[in-house]
Amino acid sequence: MKVEEGHLAGENITFVATKRERRRKRLLPKSLRSIVKALACGRRRRNAIATGSGPRDR
């Protein structure tokens, strides 16, 4: 998982998060999917803010 790619950092983070979500969704029951989604969204926002260069910042 690379965060040091400049303007592509935000997109890469979202891509990785979605991949993780897909893998977990296959294993987790529905009750936990919402929790996984919340965690993934939180990670995306934090990383995008930390890198300072994300698709939403522009």
mmCIF file of the N, C-alpha and C atoms, coordinates in Angstrom:
data_MODEL
# 
_entry.id   MODEL 
# 
loop_
_atom_site.group_PDB 
_atom_site.id 
_atom_site.type_symbol 
_atom_site.label_atom_id 
_atom_site.label_alt_id 
_atom_site.label_comp_id 
_atom_site.label_asym_id 
_atom_site.label_entity_id 
_atom_site.label_seq_id 
_atom_site.pdbx_PDB_ins_code 
_atom_site.Cartn_x 
_atom_site.Cartn_y 
_atom_site.Cartn_z 
_atom_site.occupancy 
_atom_site.B_iso_or_equiv 
_atom_site.pdbx_formal_charge 
_atom_site.auth_seq_id 
_atom_site.auth_comp_id 
_atom_site.auth_asym_id 
_atom_site.auth_atom_id 
_atom_site.pdbx_PDB_model_num 
ATOM 1   N N  . MET A 1 1  ? 0.845   -1.194  0.000  1.00 0.00 ? 1  MET A N  1 
ATOM 2   C CA . MET A 1 1  ? 0.000   0.000   0.000  1.00 0.00 ? 1  MET A CA 1 
ATOM 3   C C  . MET A 1 1  ? 0.875   1.236   0.000  1.00 0.00 ? 1  MET A C  1 
ATOM 4   N N  . LYS A 1 2  ? 0.916   1.921   -1.117 1.00 0.00 ? 2  LYS A N  1 
ATOM 5   C CA . LYS A 1 2  ? 1.776   3.098   -1.217 1.00 0.00 ? 2  LYS A CA 1 
ATOM 6   C C  . LYS A 1 2  ? 0.936   4.365   -1.120 1.00 0.00 ? 2  LYS A C  1 
ATOM 7   N N  . VAL A 1 3  ? 1.331   5.265   -0.226 1.00 0.00 ? 3  VAL A N  1 
ATOM 8   C CA . VAL A 1 3  ? 0.614   6.532   -0.081 1.00 0.00 ? 3  VAL A CA 1 
ATOM 9   C C  . VAL A 1 3  ? 1.430   7.659   -0.694 1.00 0.00 ? 3  VAL A C  1 
ATOM 10  N N  . GLU A 1 4  ? 2.684   7.384   -1.065 1.00 0.00 ? 4  GLU A N  1 
ATOM 11  C CA . GLU A 1 4  ? 3.572   8.440   -1.527 1.00 0.00 ? 4  GLU A CA 1 
ATOM 12  C C  . GLU A 1 4  ? 3.580   8.509   -3.053 1.00 0.00 ? 4  GLU A C  1 
ATOM 13  N N  . GLU A 1 5  ? 2.425   8.844   -3.637 1.00 0.00 ? 5  GLU A N  1 
ATOM 14  C CA . GLU A 1 5  ? 2.383   8.944   -5.088 1.00 0.00 ? 5  GLU A CA 1 
ATOM 15  C C  . GLU A 1 5  ? 1.771   10.263  -5.546 1.00 0.00 ? 5  GLU A C  1 
ATOM 16  N N  . GLY A 1 6  ? 1.876   11.290  -4.675 1.00 0.00 ? 6  GLY A N  1 
ATOM 17  C CA . GLY A 1 6  ? 1.428   12.620  -5.088 1.00 0.00 ? 6  GLY A CA 1 
ATOM 18  C C  . GLY A 1 6  ? -0.061  12.698  -5.336 1.00 0.00 ? 6  GLY A C  1 
ATOM 19  N N  . HIS A 1 7  ? -0.460  13.139  -6.531 1.00 0.00 ? 7  HIS A N  1 
ATOM 20  C CA . HIS A 1 7  ? -1.873  13.409  -6.814 1.00 0.00 ? 7  HIS A CA 1 
ATOM 21  C C  . HIS A 1 7  ? -2.674  12.117  -6.922 1.00 0.00 ? 7  HIS A C  1 
ATOM 22  N N  . LEU A 1 8  ? -2.000  10.976  -7.085 1.00 0.00 ? 8  LEU A N  1 
ATOM 23  C CA . LEU A 1 8  ? -2.724  9.715   -7.200 1.00 0.00 ? 8  LEU A CA 1 
ATOM 24  C C  . LEU A 1 8  ? -2.930  9.052   -5.838 1.00 0.00 ? 8  LEU A C  1 
ATOM 25  N N  . ALA A 1 9  ? -2.387  9.661   -4.778 1.00 0.00 ? 9  ALA A N  1 
ATOM 26  C CA . ALA A 1 9  ? -2.446  9.021   -3.453 1.00 0.00 ? 9  ALA A CA 1 
ATOM 27  C C  . ALA A 1 9  ? -3.887  8.745   -3.052 1.00 0.00 ? 9  ALA A C  1 
ATOM 28  N N  . GLY A 1 10 ? -4.752  9.768   -3.131 1.00 0.00 ? 10 GLY A N  1 
ATOM 29  C CA . GLY A 1 10 ? -6.138  9.592   -2.686 1.00 0.00 ? 10 GLY A CA 1 
ATOM 30  C C  . GLY A 1 10 ? -6.825  8.470   -3.455 1.00 0.00 ? 10 GLY A C  1 
ATOM 31  N N  . GLU A 1 11 ? -6.633  8.439   -4.767 1.00 0.00 ? 11 GLU A N  1 
ATOM 32  C CA . GLU A 1 11 ? -7.299  7.424   -5.577 1.00 0.00 ? 11 GLU A CA 1 
ATOM 33  C C  . GLU A 1 11 ? -6.803  6.024   -5.211 1.00 0.00 ? 11 GLU A C  1 
ATOM 34  N N  . ASN A 1 12 ? -5.483  5.905   -4.996 1.00 0.00 ? 12 ASN A N  1 
ATOM 35  C CA . ASN A 1 12 ? -4.944  4.587   -4.637 1.00 0.00 ? 12 ASN A CA 1 
ATOM 36  C C  . ASN A 1 12 ? -5.531  4.109   -3.319 1.00 0.00 ? 12 ASN A C  1 
ATOM 37  N N  . ILE A 1 13 ? -5.672  5.033   -2.367 1.00 0.00 ? 13 ILE A N  1 
ATOM 38  C CA . ILE A 1 13 ? -6.199  4.651   -1.051 1.00 0.00 ? 13 ILE A CA 1 
ATOM 39  C C  . ILE A 1 13 ? -7.620  4.121   -1.217 1.00 0.00 ? 13 ILE A C  1 
ATOM 40  N N  . THR A 1 14 ? -8.445  4.837   -1.971 1.00 0.00 ? 14 THR A N  1 
ATOM 41  C CA . THR A 1 14 ? -9.830  4.400   -2.144 1.00 0.00 ? 14 THR A CA 1 
ATOM 42  C C  . THR A 1 14 ? -9.843  3.038   -2.833 1.00 0.00 ? 14 THR A C  1 
ATOM 43  N N  . PHE A 1 15 ? -8.963  2.845   -3.813 1.00 0.00 ? 15 PHE A N  1 
ATOM 44  C CA . PHE A 1 15 ? -8.924  1.576   -4.543 1.00 0.00 ? 15 PHE A CA 1 
ATOM 45  C C  . PHE A 1 15 ? -8.581  0.425   -3.597 1.00 0.00 ? 15 PHE A C  1 
ATOM 46  N N  . VAL A 1 16 ? -7.544  0.637   -2.783 1.00 0.00 ? 16 VAL A N  1 
ATOM 47  C CA . VAL A 1 16 ? -7.133  -0.416  -1.846 1.00 0.00 ? 16 VAL A CA 1 
ATOM 48  C C  . VAL A 1 16 ? -8.250  -0.696  -0.862 1.00 0.00 ? 16 VAL A C  1 
ATOM 49  N N  . ALA A 1 17 ? -8.890  0.366   -0.361 1.00 0.00 ? 17 ALA A N  1 
ATOM 50  C CA . ALA A 1 17 ? -9.959  0.187   0.629  1.00 0.00 ? 17 ALA A CA 1 
ATOM 51  C C  . ALA A 1 17 ? -11.092 -0.646  0.020  1.00 0.00 ? 17 ALA A C  1 
ATOM 52  N N  . THR A 1 18 ? -11.466 -0.329  -1.219 1.00 0.00 ? 18 THR A N  1 
ATOM 53  C CA . THR A 1 18 ? -12.565 -1.065  -1.841 1.00 0.00 ? 18 THR A CA 1 
ATOM 54  C C  . THR A 1 18 ? -12.170 -2.538  -1.990 1.00 0.00 ? 18 THR A C  1 
ATOM 55  N N  . LYS A 1 19 ? -10.928 -2.793  -2.340 1.00 0.00 ? 19 LYS A N  1 
ATOM 56  C CA . LYS A 1 19 ? -10.486 -4.186  -2.457 1.00 0.00 ? 19 LYS A CA 1 
ATOM 57  C C  . LYS A 1 19 ? -10.642 -4.903  -1.125 1.00 0.00 ? 19 LYS A C  1 
ATOM 58  N N  . ARG A 1 20 ? -10.197 -4.256  -0.055 1.00 0.00 ? 20 ARG A N  1 
ATOM 59  C CA . ARG A 1 20 ? -10.303 -4.873  1.265  1.00 0.00 ? 20 ARG A CA 1 
ATOM 60  C C  . ARG A 1 20 ? -11.764 -5.120  1.600  1.00 0.00 ? 20 ARG A C  1 
ATOM 61  N N  . GLU A 1 21 ? -12.614 -4.121  1.291  1.00 0.00 ? 21 GLU A N  1 
ATOM 62  C CA . GLU A 1 21 ? -14.043 -4.280  1.588  1.00 0.00 ? 21 GLU A CA 1 
ATOM 63  C C  . GLU A 1 21 ? -14.597 -5.519  0.885  1.00 0.00 ? 21 GLU A C  1 
ATOM 64  N N  . ARG A 1 22 ? -14.260 -5.695  -0.375 1.00 0.00 ? 22 ARG A N  1 
ATOM 65  C CA . ARG A 1 22 ? -14.776 -6.850  -1.121 1.00 0.00 ? 22 ARG A CA 1 
ATOM 66  C C  . ARG A 1 22 ? -14.357 -8.151  -0.441 1.00 0.00 ? 22 ARG A C  1 
ATOM 67  N N  . ARG A 1 23 ? -13.084 -8.244  -0.069 1.00 0.00 ? 23 ARG A N  1 
ATOM 68  C CA . ARG A 1 23 ? -12.598 -9.481  0.556  1.00 0.00 ? 23 ARG A CA 1 
ATOM 69  C C  . ARG A 1 23 ? -13.332 -9.725  1.864  1.00 0.00 ? 23 ARG A C  1 
ATOM 70  N N  . ARG A 1 24 ? -13.488 -8.679  2.668  1.00 0.00 ? 24 ARG A N  1 
ATOM 71  C CA . ARG A 1 24 ? -14.117 -8.862  3.980  1.00 0.00 ? 24 ARG A CA 1 
ATOM 72  C C  . ARG A 1 24 ? -15.597 -9.177  3.827  1.00 0.00 ? 24 ARG A C  1 
ATOM 73  N N  . LYS A 1 25 ? -16.261 -8.551  2.858  1.00 0.00 ? 25 LYS A N  1 
ATOM 74  C CA . LYS A 1 25 ? -17.701 -8.760  2.690  1.00 0.00 ? 25 LYS A CA 1 
ATOM 75  C C  . LYS A 1 25 ? -17.996 -10.230 2.435  1.00 0.00 ? 25 LYS A C  1 
ATOM 76  N N  . ARG A 1 26 ? -17.110 -10.921 1.734  1.00 0.00 ? 26 ARG A N  1 
ATOM 77  C CA . ARG A 1 26 ? -17.338 -12.339 1.458  1.00 0.00 ? 26 ARG A CA 1 
ATOM 78  C C  . ARG A 1 26 ? -17.317 -13.144 2.756  1.00 0.00 ? 26 ARG A C  1 
ATOM 79  N N  . LEU A 1 27 ? -16.507 -12.690 3.728  1.00 0.00 ? 27 LEU A N  1 
ATOM 80  C CA . LEU A 1 27 ? -16.330 -13.477 4.943  1.00 0.00 ? 27 LEU A CA 1 
ATOM 81  C C  . LEU A 1 27 ? -17.267 -13.028 6.065  1.00 0.00 ? 27 LEU A C  1 
ATOM 82  N N  . LEU A 1 28 ? -17.604 -11.729 6.115  1.00 0.00 ? 28 LEU A N  1 
ATOM 83  C CA . LEU A 1 28 ? -18.356 -11.205 7.249  1.00 0.00 ? 28 LEU A CA 1 
ATOM 84  C C  . LEU A 1 28 ? -19.854 -11.277 7.014  1.00 0.00 ? 28 LEU A C  1 
ATOM 85  N N  . PRO A 1 29 ? -20.643 -11.429 8.070  1.00 0.00 ? 29 PRO A N  1 
ATOM 86  C CA . PRO A 1 29 ? -22.092 -11.342 7.979  1.00 0.00 ? 29 PRO A CA 1 
ATOM 87  C C  . PRO A 1 29 ? -22.541 -9.908  7.771  1.00 0.00 ? 29 PRO A C  1 
ATOM 88  N N  . LYS A 1 30 ? -23.812 -9.725  7.469  1.00 0.00 ? 30 LYS A N  1 
ATOM 89  C CA . LYS A 1 30 ? -24.308 -8.390  7.122  1.00 0.00 ? 30 LYS A CA 1 
ATOM 90  C C  . LYS A 1 30 ? -24.146 -7.414  8.274  1.00 0.00 ? 30 LYS A C  1 
ATOM 91  N N  . SER A 1 31 ? -24.277 -7.890  9.504  1.00 0.00 ? 31 SER A N  1 
ATOM 92  C CA . SER A 1 31 ? -24.235 -6.989  10.657 1.00 0.00 ? 31 SER A CA 1 
ATOM 93  C C  . SER A 1 31 ? -22.885 -6.276  10.761 1.00 0.00 ? 31 SER A C  1 
ATOM 94  N N  . LEU A 1 32 ? -21.827 -6.924  10.275 1.00 0.00 ? 32 LEU A N  1 
ATOM 95  C CA . LEU A 1 32 ? -20.499 -6.324  10.403 1.00 0.00 ? 32 LEU A CA 1 
ATOM 96  C C  . LEU A 1 32 ? -20.114 -5.504  9.173  1.00 0.00 ? 32 LEU A C  1 
ATOM 97  N N  . ARG A 1 33 ? -20.850 -5.661  8.091  1.00 0.00 ? 33 ARG A N  1 
ATOM 98  C CA . ARG A 1 33 ? -20.477 -4.934  6.869  1.00 0.00 ? 33 ARG A CA 1 
ATOM 99  C C  . ARG A 1 33 ? -20.502 -3.437  7.098  1.00 0.00 ? 33 ARG A C  1 
ATOM 100 N N  . SER A 1 34 ? -21.518 -2.949  7.813  1.00 0.00 ? 34 SER A N  1 
ATOM 101 C CA . SER A 1 34 ? -21.623 -1.511  8.050  1.00 0.00 ? 34 SER A CA 1 
ATOM 102 C C  . SER A 1 34 ? -20.403 -1.013  8.825  1.00 0.00 ? 34 SER A C  1 
ATOM 103 N N  . ILE A 1 35 ? -19.943 -1.805  9.788  1.00 0.00 ? 35 ILE A N  1 
ATOM 104 C CA . ILE A 1 35 ? -18.777 -1.401  10.581 1.00 0.00 ? 35 ILE A CA 1 
ATOM 105 C C  . ILE A 1 35 ? -17.551 -1.327  9.676  1.00 0.00 ? 35 ILE A C  1 
ATOM 106 N N  . VAL A 1 36 ? -17.394 -2.328  8.821  1.00 0.00 ? 36 VAL A N  1 
ATOM 107 C CA . VAL A 1 36 ? -16.243 -2.336  7.908  1.00 0.00 ? 36 VAL A CA 1 
ATOM 108 C C  . VAL A 1 36 ? -16.288 -1.106  7.008  1.00 0.00 ? 36 VAL A C  1 
ATOM 109 N N  . LYS A 1 37 ? -17.482 -0.807  6.499  1.00 0.00 ? 37 LYS A N  1 
ATOM 110 C CA . LYS A 1 37 ? -17.616 0.363   5.623  1.00 0.00 ? 37 LYS A CA 1 
ATOM 111 C C  . LYS A 1 37 ? -17.182 1.626   6.359  1.00 0.00 ? 37 LYS A C  1 
ATOM 112 N N  . ALA A 1 38 ? -17.656 1.781   7.601  1.00 0.00 ? 38 ALA A N  1 
ATOM 113 C CA . ALA A 1 38 ? -17.330 2.983   8.374  1.00 0.00 ? 38 ALA A CA 1 
ATOM 114 C C  . ALA A 1 38 ? -15.816 3.091   8.559  1.00 0.00 ? 38 ALA A C  1 
ATOM 115 N N  . LEU A 1 39 ? -15.170 1.980   8.892  1.00 0.00 ? 39 LEU A N  1 
ATOM 116 C CA . LEU A 1 39 ? -13.728 2.015   9.088  1.00 0.00 ? 39 LEU A CA 1 
ATOM 117 C C  . LEU A 1 39 ? -13.024 2.389   7.790  1.00 0.00 ? 39 LEU A C  1 
ATOM 118 N N  . ALA A 1 40 ? -13.448 1.782   6.689  1.00 0.00 ? 40 ALA A N  1 
ATOM 119 C CA . ALA A 1 40 ? -12.802 2.058   5.409  1.00 0.00 ? 40 ALA A CA 1 
ATOM 120 C C  . ALA A 1 40 ? -12.956 3.538   5.048  1.00 0.00 ? 40 ALA A C  1 
ATOM 121 N N  . CYS A 1 41 ? -14.162 4.085   5.225  1.00 0.00 ? 41 CYS A N  1 
ATOM 122 C CA . CYS A 1 41 ? -14.386 5.492   4.889  1.00 0.00 ? 41 CYS A CA 1 
ATOM 123 C C  . CYS A 1 41 ? -13.509 6.375   5.764  1.00 0.00 ? 41 CYS A C  1 
ATOM 124 N N  . GLY A 1 42 ? -13.417 6.047   7.044  1.00 0.00 ? 42 GLY A N  1 
ATOM 125 C CA . GLY A 1 42 ? -12.572 6.834   7.944  1.00 0.00 ? 42 GLY A CA 1 
ATOM 126 C C  . GLY A 1 42 ? -11.131 6.816   7.492  1.00 0.00 ? 42 GLY A C  1 
ATOM 127 N N  . ARG A 1 43 ? -10.645 5.642   7.092  1.00 0.00 ? 43 ARG A N  1 
ATOM 128 C CA . ARG A 1 43 ? -9.261  5.546   6.616  1.00 0.00 ? 43 ARG A CA 1 
ATOM 129 C C  . ARG A 1 43 ? -9.068  6.427   5.399  1.00 0.00 ? 43 ARG A C  1 
ATOM 130 N N  . ARG A 1 44 ? -10.000 6.354   4.452  1.00 0.00 ? 44 ARG A N  1 
ATOM 131 C CA . ARG A 1 44 ? -9.854  7.149   3.223  1.00 0.00 ? 44 ARG A CA 1 
ATOM 132 C C  . ARG A 1 44 ? -9.709  8.618   3.573  1.00 0.00 ? 44 ARG A C  1 
ATOM 133 N N  . ARG A 1 45 ? -10.605 9.112   4.415  1.00 0.00 ? 45 ARG A N  1 
ATOM 134 C CA . ARG A 1 45 ? -10.578 10.546  4.736  1.00 0.00 ? 45 ARG A CA 1 
ATOM 135 C C  . ARG A 1 45 ? -9.281  10.911  5.417  1.00 0.00 ? 45 ARG A C  1 
ATOM 136 N N  . ARG A 1 46 ? -8.867  10.112  6.400  1.00 0.00 ? 46 ARG A N  1 
ATOM 137 C CA . ARG A 1 46 ? -7.639  10.434  7.135  1.00 0.00 ? 46 ARG A CA 1 
ATOM 138 C C  . ARG A 1 46 ? -6.444  10.480  6.192  1.00 0.00 ? 46 ARG A C  1 
ATOM 139 N N  . ASN A 1 47 ? -6.309  9.451   5.359  1.00 0.00 ? 47 ASN A N  1 
ATOM 140 C CA . ASN A 1 47 ? -5.150  9.386   4.470  1.00 0.00 ? 47 ASN A CA 1 
ATOM 141 C C  . ASN A 1 47 ? -5.174  10.529  3.464  1.00 0.00 ? 47 ASN A C  1 
ATOM 142 N N  . ALA A 1 48 ? -6.355  10.816  2.929  1.00 0.00 ? 48 ALA A N  1 
ATOM 143 C CA . ALA A 1 48 ? -6.440  11.891  1.944  1.00 0.00 ? 48 ALA A CA 1 
ATOM 144 C C  . ALA A 1 48 ? -6.027  13.213  2.573  1.00 0.00 ? 48 ALA A C  1 
ATOM 145 N N  . ILE A 1 49 ? -6.480  13.448  3.811  1.00 0.00 ? 49 ILE A N  1 
ATOM 146 C CA . ILE A 1 49 ? -6.126  14.693  4.491  1.00 0.00 ? 49 ILE A CA 1 
ATOM 147 C C  . ILE A 1 49 ? -4.628  14.696  4.803  1.00 0.00 ? 49 ILE A C  1 
ATOM 148 N N  . ALA A 1 50 ? -4.100  13.545  5.240  1.00 0.00 ? 50 ALA A N  1 
ATOM 149 C CA . ALA A 1 50 ? -2.701  13.468  5.638  1.00 0.00 ? 50 ALA A CA 1 
ATOM 150 C C  . ALA A 1 50 ? -1.791  13.761  4.439  1.00 0.00 ? 50 ALA A C  1 
ATOM 151 N N  . THR A 1 51 ? -2.102  13.160  3.288  1.00 0.00 ? 51 THR A N  1 
ATOM 152 C CA . THR A 1 51 ? -1.264  13.375  2.109  1.00 0.00 ? 51 THR A CA 1 
ATOM 153 C C  . THR A 1 51 ? -1.443  14.802  1.592  1.00 0.00 ? 51 THR A C  1 
ATOM 154 N N  . GLY A 1 52 ? -2.626  15.375  1.834  1.00 0.00 ? 52 GLY A N  1 
ATOM 155 C CA . GLY A 1 52 ? -2.872  16.741  1.388  1.00 0.00 ? 52 GLY A CA 1 
ATOM 156 C C  . GLY A 1 52 ? -3.199  16.799  -0.095 1.00 0.00 ? 52 GLY A C  1 
ATOM 157 N N  . SER A 1 53 ? -3.158  15.663  -0.787 1.00 0.00 ? 53 SER A N  1 
ATOM 158 C CA . SER A 1 53 ? -3.464  15.677  -2.220 1.00 0.00 ? 53 SER A CA 1 
ATOM 159 C C  . SER A 1 53 ? -4.427  14.531  -2.517 1.00 0.00 ? 53 SER A C  1 
ATOM 160 N N  . GLY A 1 54 ? -5.714  14.875  -2.638 1.00 0.00 ? 54 GLY A N  1 
ATOM 161 C CA . GLY A 1 54 ? -6.705  13.854  -2.927 1.00 0.00 ? 54 GLY A CA 1 
ATOM 162 C C  . GLY A 1 54 ? -7.656  14.336  -4.004 1.00 0.00 ? 54 GLY A C  1 
ATOM 163 N N  . PRO A 1 55 ? -8.455  13.445  -4.571 1.00 0.00 ? 55 PRO A N  1 
ATOM 164 C CA . PRO A 1 55 ? -9.398  13.844  -5.625 1.00 0.00 ? 55 PRO A CA 1 
ATOM 165 C C  . PRO A 1 55 ? -10.403 14.876  -5.121 1.00 0.00 ? 55 PRO A C  1 
ATOM 166 N N  . ARG A 1 56 ? -10.725 14.830  -3.797 1.00 0.00 ? 56 ARG A N  1 
ATOM 167 C CA . ARG A 1 56 ? -11.731 15.766  -3.277 1.00 0.00 ? 56 ARG A CA 1 
ATOM 168 C C  . ARG A 1 56 ? -11.121 17.118  -2.939 1.00 0.00 ? 56 ARG A C  1 
ATOM 169 N N  . ASP A 1 57 ? -9.800  17.144  -2.688 1.00 0.00 ? 57 ASP A N  1 
ATOM 170 C CA . ASP A 1 57 ? -9.166  18.423  -2.348 1.00 0.00 ? 57 ASP A CA 1 
ATOM 171 C C  . ASP A 1 57 ? -9.156  19.351  -3.557 1.00 0.00 ? 57 ASP A C  1 
ATOM 172 N N  . ARG A 1 58 ? -9.060  18.771  -4.747 1.00 0.00 ? 58 ARG A N  1 
ATOM 173 C CA . ARG A 1 58 ? -9.054  19.603  -5.955 1.00 0.00 ? 58 ARG A CA 1 
ATOM 174 C C  . ARG A 1 58 ? -10.475 19.793  -6.426 1.00 0.00 ? 58 ARG A C  1 
# 
